[in-house]
Amino acid sequence: MRKFIRARALLLALALVAPLALTACGGDDDEKATFVPAAATPTANAASAEPLTVAVAPKSGAKDRPVSTEITAKVEGGGALSDVVLKAKGGSQVKGALRDDGSAWVPAKPLAYDTTYTATVTATAPDGRMATATSTFRTMGRPGNVIGSGLYLFDGNTYGVAMPVVVEFTPGIPEKDRAKVEKRMFVSTTPSQPGVWHWLPNGTQAYYRAPEYWKPGTTLDVRLALEGIPLSNGRYGNTDRTAKATIGSRLEMKVDNATKQMRVYEDGKLTKTFPVSLGKPKTPSSSGTMVIMEKKRETTFDTRTNPDPENRYVTDVEYAQRLTWGGEYIHAAPWSEGQQGNTNVSHGCVNLATRNAAWLYARTKIGDPITVEGTEVKLTHGNGWSAWNLSWEEFVKGSALPVD
């Protein structure tokens, strides 16, 4: 089964079974059992060993357990949790897996609401001693107060090397609950690459990325095991979300305001240089590393609600590629071709000649990075998928869990 590494943690609310790699969620009082098999007695070491005990949570008789419940066991006597069998009353065995640290067993899917389950837990000691305990508990009914969530990753899609795993919450997750939620957000990469979650200050989004851009050809396997997680604001996670996606070839764009040029690199090789026009002084483009969030062959920019009368307009554009929530795009701008390469005249976008914008649009992917340098303002964290605009040290500080 897939091994999930340690994780630290909308255009619309969007739509994985996996071993996991984090500490367990807490449970109720424990159901204990002690067993020292006769097979463990022939040697002096085994005969003198203290009894192996297992305390299971949830305890037998527990009610109203969340459907996000994990099976945990406190083992004494030198052993460790080795196996869990969970069955619904009158039903089949539930699939799941131990976390990598052995601290808990996590069901592969949310448990059913208002259902009785029996867990049979086995612990094993290095000398072969085993102990088994059983607990029967019941899950809660479906809650009426849930928190919305979304995953900006689509099953089967191919993304650029800077594509962060982006999760959105409505309303935002309270700070006191973020570690609990982060423990249930699992990402596996093939080939394996380390990664960490980072929360925006208001808790509405969390990003997952590695220290460096993803390796081309990487598979991202994501499970947000959020359904039924109880939060301190009286809400519960609304649903589990999964996605399995691929990282494609490496394409990077670099824009220098001093030269008014865009350089395009494919697999590390400079392949094109285009003149650009950036945001004029009153509406400057943002300096920083952004990623392409959305692509539209044709669209209309309508800013008639802008409080500044000078920035109200309706314009049809081609080859539009969104960079920020605030409305910065790369797009074709035939009206500014005379200024491209020498003067900034846009409302914050990266203007290209139509032929150049078409060439670029045909090659880019959602998640391809673009770095703009030398403008009057810096990118605001959270204005777009700004995960790569932070150093690794800065990014790690945004995790709700300790990072090794």
C-alpha positions, 0 to 999 in steps of 0.5 A: 500500500502507498506510504504517506509521508509526514504532512504539515496540515476556490475557484469552487469547492471541488472534488485517496486508500493509504497508509499514513504517517502522523501521530494519532487522533485521541480517543475515549477511555480504553478497553484493556486486555492482557495475554501471555501465550504459552509459546512465549514461556520456554525461554527465561527471557520470555518467562520473566517478561512483564505481561503484554497489555493493550488499551484500545480506544474507542472503548467498548460502549462508546457512542457518538464517535465521529466518522473520522475516528481512528483506532488507537492502542496503548501497549505496555510490556514491550510491544507495539500495535501490529494489526487492526480488524474493524467490522461494521455490525452485519457488514464486511471488514473495513479497509485501512492501514496503520500510520507509519509510526504505528500510533493509530490505524486509519480507515481508508474511508470515513466510517458510516454514520450511526453505525456499530463497529467492532475493532479487534486490535493485536499488539506484538512484542519483539520476543513473539508475545502477542495480546489482543483486545476487542472494542465495540463502539457506535458512530454519531449521526450525520451532523447538520453544521459542517465546514466547506472544503475544496481541493484545487487538484483534479484526478488525472490532470497534469500540472506544472512543477510549481503546483502546490496542493491547495486546500480551501476552507469556508469558513477558515479553520480556527488556529486551535484546530489546524493541527488536528486537521493537518494530521488528516491531510495526506500527500504521497509523492512518487518518487518520494519528495519531502513536503510540508503544509503551510496555513494562511493566517486566516485559515482559509487555505493551506498549501503543500509543497516540497523544498524545491519544485517537484521533479518532472514525472512526479505523481501526487497522491492526495487524501483529505480525510476530513469528513467528520472531524469535530472542530472547536466552532461546533462544525464538522468536516464535510467530506473526504476528497481525493486526487491523483495527478502528475507533474509534467515537464518543467517550464519556467517564466522570468520577467525583468521589469528593468529590461521589460523582457520575459524569458521562457525556460523549458527543462532548464534551457532558454527557448524564447525571449519576449518583450512585455509591458507590465503595470503602469506606476499607478497599477503596478504588477506584483514582484514575486513568484506566482503560478498559473492558476487558470487558463482561458483562451478567450475571456472578458475583463470587466472592472466596472465595479472598481472604486477607481473610475480610471480603472473601470473598463470592459475588454475582450482578451485572448490567451489569458492566464491567471496569476493572482486573485487580484486580477493579474494575468499574462495575456495577449494585448495587441493594443500595447505592442508598441510599448512592449519592451520599453514602457509599462502601460497595463493595469498590472498584467503581463502584456504580450504580443498576440503571436507570443501569447499564443505560443506561450499559451500552447505550452503552459500548464496550470502550476507553471511558475512565473517570477516577476522582478523589479516592480514597485510592489511585492506580491501579497502572500495569499494573493494567488497560490503564493507558496513558492514566493516564500523561502523554505524556512519561511514556508515551514513556519506556517505548519500547524505541526512540528517539522523535523 
